[in-house]
């Protein structure tokens, strides 16, 4: 059985090559963006404007780390 290639290596990064690669990006990216956005809204609502962007960067970082692991495995 031939292995499916979802991502291709391009320089230091990976780009989606198969529809499953795009789906993996959506599955990892959309919940991270939604969670980060909800956390920003909640912190702004509660008056913590100084740290409002911190959850967004943390969730985005976790999504990037997870997506890189998936891309490396399926390339």
FENGICOR-V579865 format. One record per residue. N is the residue number from 1. RES is the residue in three letters. SS is DSSP state (H for helix, E for strand, C for the rest). PHI is phi in whole degrees, -180 to 180 (* if undefined). D_FIRST is the distance of its C-alpha to the first C-alpha in Angstrom with 1 decimal. Layout:
n=N res=RES ss=SS phi=PHI d_first=D_FIRST
n=N res=RES ss=SS phi=PHI d_first=D_FIRST
This chain:
n=1 res=UNK ss=C phi=* d_first=0.0
n=2 res=UNK ss=C phi=-81 d_first=3.8
n=3 res=UNK ss=C phi=-76 d_first=6.5
n=4 res=UNK ss=C phi=-83 d_first=9.4
n=5 res=UNK ss=C phi=-103 d_first=12.7
n=6 res=UNK ss=C phi=-92 d_first=15.5
n=7 res=UNK ss=E phi=-131 d_first=18.3
n=8 res=UNK ss=E phi=-114 d_first=19.6
n=9 res=UNK ss=E phi=-78 d_first=22.3
n=10 res=UNK ss=E phi=-134 d_first=25.6
n=11 res=UNK ss=C phi=70 d_first=28.5
n=12 res=UNK ss=C phi=-94 d_first=28.8
n=13 res=UNK ss=E phi=-125 d_first=26.9
n=14 res=UNK ss=E phi=-124 d_first=23.7
n=15 res=UNK ss=E phi=-119 d_first=23.6
n=16 res=UNK ss=E phi=-66 d_first=21.4
n=17 res=UNK ss=C phi=-119 d_first=19.0
n=18 res=UNK ss=C phi=-131 d_first=17.3
n=19 res=UNK ss=H phi=-62 d_first=19.1
n=20 res=UNK ss=H phi=-71 d_first=17.6
n=21 res=UNK ss=H phi=-67 d_first=19.3
n=22 res=UNK ss=H phi=-66 d_first=22.6
n=23 res=UNK ss=H phi=-65 d_first=22.2
n=24 res=UNK ss=H phi=-63 d_first=21.8
n=25 res=UNK ss=H phi=-64 d_first=24.9
n=26 res=UNK ss=H phi=-67 d_first=26.8
n=27 res=UNK ss=H phi=-64 d_first=25.9
n=28 res=UNK ss=H phi=-90 d_first=27.2
n=29 res=UNK ss=H phi=-83 d_first=30.0
n=30 res=UNK ss=H phi=-66 d_first=31.8
n=31 res=UNK ss=H phi=-64 d_first=32.6
n=32 res=UNK ss=H phi=-66 d_first=33.7
n=33 res=UNK ss=H phi=-67 d_first=36.0
n=34 res=UNK ss=H phi=-66 d_first=37.4
n=35 res=UNK ss=H phi=-66 d_first=38.2
n=36 res=UNK ss=H phi=-63 d_first=39.7
n=37 res=UNK ss=H phi=-65 d_first=41.7
n=38 res=UNK ss=H phi=-65 d_first=43.0
n=39 res=UNK ss=H phi=-66 d_first=44.0
n=40 res=UNK ss=H phi=-62 d_first=45.9
n=41 res=UNK ss=H phi=-61 d_first=47.7
n=42 res=UNK ss=H phi=-65 d_first=48.6
n=43 res=UNK ss=H phi=-66 d_first=49.9
n=44 res=UNK ss=H phi=-64 d_first=51.9
n=45 res=UNK ss=H phi=-64 d_first=53.3
n=46 res=UNK ss=H phi=-86 d_first=54.4
n=47 res=UNK ss=C phi=94 d_first=56.1
n=48 res=UNK ss=C phi=-96 d_first=53.8
n=49 res=UNK ss=C phi=-73 d_first=53.4
n=50 res=UNK ss=C phi=-69 d_first=53.3
n=51 res=UNK ss=C phi=-111 d_first=49.9
n=52 res=UNK ss=C phi=-65 d_first=48.4
n=53 res=UNK ss=C phi=-86 d_first=45.6
n=54 res=UNK ss=H phi=-58 d_first=44.5
n=55 res=UNK ss=H phi=-63 d_first=42.1
n=56 res=UNK ss=H phi=-62 d_first=40.5
n=57 res=UNK ss=H phi=-68 d_first=39.7
n=58 res=UNK ss=H phi=-66 d_first=38.5
n=59 res=UNK ss=H phi=-67 d_first=36.1
n=60 res=UNK ss=H phi=-65 d_first=34.9
n=61 res=UNK ss=H phi=-63 d_first=34.4
n=62 res=UNK ss=H phi=-64 d_first=32.4
n=63 res=UNK ss=H phi=-66 d_first=30.1
n=64 res=UNK ss=H phi=-66 d_first=29.7
n=65 res=UNK ss=H phi=-64 d_first=28.8
n=66 res=UNK ss=H phi=-65 d_first=26.3
n=67 res=UNK ss=H phi=-67 d_first=24.7
n=68 res=UNK ss=H phi=-64 d_first=24.6
n=69 res=UNK ss=H phi=-64 d_first=22.7
n=70 res=UNK ss=H phi=-65 d_first=20.1
n=71 res=UNK ss=H phi=-65 d_first=19.9
n=72 res=UNK ss=H phi=-63 d_first=19.7
n=73 res=UNK ss=H phi=-71 d_first=16.8
n=74 res=UNK ss=C phi=-106 d_first=14.7
n=75 res=UNK ss=C phi=-102 d_first=15.9
